[in-house]
């Protein structure tokens, strides 16, 4: 076989190999999206708007980021699950420490059927989305969320919403305890009462179970994690306005491992 033809055959095989690898990566990524769900937690008027009965001061600022996360999820075919609170008018299903906010002569936060329980403007439940009502911090507490996710083949979740030290953190803890393959929190699509509370929550809480920020990765030598982009949504976070993600992945020598797209 002439040398030039042999070189051409080698070059063609390399091109085909690169093409196949690229195609396999696309298939793998698409398969990953099919097993991932986006949880939008408590983005309701009573928690977000200025006159909300339990307003989270940092909540209004993240609405555009939450909208972006929902849009990206829908583009990828990732199921969107709207986790909301809807309470009995008399507060009979609310936490003990909040029951004084409810009664015959007063309307408590996110009372079922009241405007405060509605999603904030800009967020809309569409056909194909799923709505889940909870009455405690965790989206998994006394709900059928876990059985629903198992039933539709979900093993990874991405979390956005309010507020970081309560519902976000507790949902993440329970997801890890229930053996979800990966759990991702979009940092700038979640919020707390103050920036300080939001920032310290991952440092003292989420990092304990392996969720790390980029600064923590550098300072604590925790290894190489995909904090520059949200792998589960299949996009670099900066490309859609997100700064970073906190991420937990089951596996590896320390129980953690990074994934690159």
Secondary structure, 3 states (H helix, E strand, C coil): CCHHHHHHHHHHHHHHHHHHHHHHHHHHHHHHHHCEEEEEECCEHHHHCCCCCCCCCCCHHHHHHHHHHHHHHHHHCCEEEEEEECECCCCCCCCHHHHHHCECCECCCCECCCHHHCECCCCCCCCCCEEEEECCCCCCCCCCHHHHHHHCCCCEEEEEEECHHHHHHHHHHHHHHCCCCEEEEEEEEEECCCHHHHHHHHHHCHHHHCCECHHHHHHHCCCCCCCCCEHHHCECHHHHCCCCEEEEECCCCCCCCCCCC
